[in-house]
Amino acid sequence: MLEETPASRSRSVQTKLVLPPDTNHMGTIFGGTVLSYIDEIAAITAMKHSKSAVVTASIDTVNFISSAKVGDILNLEGVVISTGRTSMEVYVKVDCQNLETGNKTVTTTAILTMVAVNNDGKPTPVCRVVPETEEEKSLFQNAQKRKARRLKINEFSKEQAYDK
Ligand SMILES: CC(C)(COP(=O)(O)OP(=O)(O)OC[C@H]1O[C@@H](n2cnc3c(N)ncnc32)[C@H](O)[C@@H]1OP(=O)(O)O)[C@@H](O)C(=O)NCCC(=O)NCCS
């Protein structure tokens, strides 16, 4: 039986500087660039929790709330909010910090499902996560609802893909 692990043990933070190649003609960051940062921090968080390699199974509930521009600092934070047998839901929050004004705003939030895999790339069991903060506990409570919705969407996507 795998032991339980508190969420704080795998909580991860990363800081990025928004540079011109990351931005569009209006000088604001590409959504795809933010998504790649989110995928990376989610993978780091899930690897720390599972102590194994992981793959991204799905990215859902991505909310681009506000933009970031050249020279802004992005602070990313990842935390495991629920676990299944081999999967981990990771919540990622991205804050944008303007160094001149000191203003901080949430730019993006996302929930990803990462799956721990063994050396053959097969799903492998993970420890149960124990949520600690109020935000983690509230996200943990709705994990089953999110999983059910995700399964429904996955079935629909597969039907669409194989119908052609
Ligand atoms: C994710 C993957 C390992 C699942 O493999 P599988 O053979 O379907 O394994 P299972 O059916 O046993 O599912 C394993 C876990 O993944 C979860 N899962 C599978 N597909 C999922 C999806 N699309 N979204 C969310 N969770 C998913 C299952 O619910 C299960 O969770 P649990 O063990 O906690 O109950 C496999 O589909 C894969 O390798 N995909 C490619 C991942 C990848 O390369 N990502 C990078 C970007 S392309």
The ligand as an SDF file (V2000), in Angstrom:
LIG
                    3D

 48 50  0  0  0  0  0  0  0  0999 V2000
   -2.1830    8.6600  -20.6930 C   0  0  0  0  0  0  0  0  0  0  0  0
   -1.8900    7.1940  -21.0410 C   0  0  0  0  0  0  0  0  0  0  0  0
   -0.6130    6.7430  -20.3280 C   0  0  0  0  0  0  0  0  0  0  0  0
   -3.0710    6.3600  -20.5300 C   0  0  0  0  0  0  0  0  0  0  0  0
   -2.8250    5.0410  -20.9130 O   0  0  0  0  0  0  0  0  0  0  0  0
   -3.9900    3.9390  -20.9290 P   0  0  0  0  0  0  0  0  0  0  0  0
   -3.4310    2.7080  -21.4900 O   0  0  0  0  0  0  0  0  0  0  0  0
   -5.2370    4.5390  -21.4670 O   0  0  0  0  0  0  0  0  0  0  0  0
   -4.1240    3.6480  -19.3830 O   0  0  0  0  0  0  0  0  0  0  0  0
   -5.4150    3.4910  -18.4750 P   0  0  0  0  0  0  0  0  0  0  0  0
   -6.6940    3.3440  -19.2350 O   0  0  0  0  0  0  0  0  0  0  0  0
   -5.0410    2.4360  -17.4820 O   0  0  0  0  0  0  0  0  0  0  0  0
   -5.4550    4.8950  -17.7170 O   0  0  0  0  0  0  0  0  0  0  0  0
   -4.4600    5.2420  -16.7760 C   0  0  0  0  0  0  0  0  0  0  0  0
   -4.9290    6.4850  -16.0510 C   0  0  0  0  0  0  0  0  0  0  0  0
   -4.9610    7.5650  -16.9760 O   0  0  0  0  0  0  0  0  0  0  0  0
   -6.2170    8.2060  -16.9200 C   0  0  0  0  0  0  0  0  0  0  0  0
   -6.4980    8.7020  -18.2620 N   0  0  0  0  0  0  0  0  0  0  0  0
   -6.3940    8.0300  -19.4320 C   0  0  0  0  0  0  0  0  0  0  0  0
   -6.7170    8.8510  -20.4480 N   0  0  0  0  0  0  0  0  0  0  0  0
   -7.0150   10.0500  -19.9080 C   0  0  0  0  0  0  0  0  0  0  0  0
   -7.4150   11.3080  -20.4420 C   0  0  0  0  0  0  0  0  0  0  0  0
   -7.5580   11.5100  -21.7550 N   0  0  0  0  0  0  0  0  0  0  0  0
   -7.6560   12.3170  -19.5890 N   0  0  0  0  0  0  0  0  0  0  0  0
   -7.5040   12.1510  -18.2480 C   0  0  0  0  0  0  0  0  0  0  0  0
   -7.1120   10.9860  -17.6810 N   0  0  0  0  0  0  0  0  0  0  0  0
   -6.8880    9.9470  -18.5040 C   0  0  0  0  0  0  0  0  0  0  0  0
   -7.1890    7.1190  -16.4880 C   0  0  0  0  0  0  0  0  0  0  0  0
   -8.3740    7.6660  -15.9250 O   0  0  0  0  0  0  0  0  0  0  0  0
   -6.3470    6.3630  -15.4810 C   0  0  0  0  0  0  0  0  0  0  0  0
   -6.3600    7.0510  -14.2510 O   0  0  0  0  0  0  0  0  0  0  0  0
   -6.3520    6.2510  -12.8330 P   0  0  0  0  0  0  0  0  0  0  0  0
   -5.3260    5.1560  -12.9150 O   0  0  0  0  0  0  0  0  0  0  0  0
   -5.9660    7.2790  -11.8310 O   0  0  0  0  0  0  0  0  0  0  0  0
   -7.7460    5.7410  -12.6370 O   0  0  0  0  0  0  0  0  0  0  0  0
   -1.7260    6.9800  -22.5830 C   0  0  0  0  0  0  0  0  0  0  0  0
   -2.9520    7.2930  -23.2320 O   0  0  0  0  0  0  0  0  0  0  0  0
   -0.6190    7.8040  -23.1840 C   0  0  0  0  0  0  0  0  0  0  0  0
    0.5400    7.4500  -23.0690 O   0  0  0  0  0  0  0  0  0  0  0  0
   -0.9640    8.9160  -23.8770 N   0  0  0  0  0  0  0  0  0  0  0  0
    0.0110    9.7810  -24.4880 C   0  0  0  0  0  0  0  0  0  0  0  0
    0.5640   10.7680  -23.4620 C   0  0  0  0  0  0  0  0  0  0  0  0
    1.5540   11.7320  -24.0690 C   0  0  0  0  0  0  0  0  0  0  0  0
    2.4210   11.3670  -24.8140 O   0  0  0  0  0  0  0  0  0  0  0  0
    1.3890   13.0200  -23.7170 N   0  0  0  0  0  0  0  0  0  0  0  0
    2.2350   14.0580  -24.2220 C   0  0  0  0  0  0  0  0  0  0  0  0
    1.5430   14.9200  -25.2290 C   0  0  0  0  0  0  0  0  0  0  0  0
    1.1250   14.0770  -26.7280 S   0  0  0  0  0  0  0  0  0  0  0  0
  1  2  1  0
  2  3  1  0
  2  4  1  0
  2 36  1  0
  4  5  1  0
  5  6  1  0
  6  7  2  0
  6  8  1  0
  6  9  1  0
  9 10  1  0
 10 11  2  0
 10 12  1  0
 10 13  1  0
 13 14  1  0
 14 15  1  0
 15 16  1  0
 15 30  1  0
 16 17  1  0
 17 18  1  0
 17 28  1  0
 18 19  1  0
 18 27  1  0
 19 20  2  0
 20 21  1  0
 21 22  1  0
 21 27  2  0
 22 23  1  0
 22 24  2  0
 24 25  1  0
 25 26  2  0
 26 27  1  0
 28 29  1  0
 28 30  1  0
 30 31  1  0
 31 32  1  0
 32 33  2  0
 32 34  1  0
 32 35  1  0
 36 37  1  0
 36 38  1  0
 38 39  2  0
 38 40  1  0
 40 41  1  0
 41 42  1  0
 42 43  1  0
 43 44  2  0
 43 45  1  0
 45 46  1  0
 46 47  1  0
 47 48  1  0
M  END
$$$$
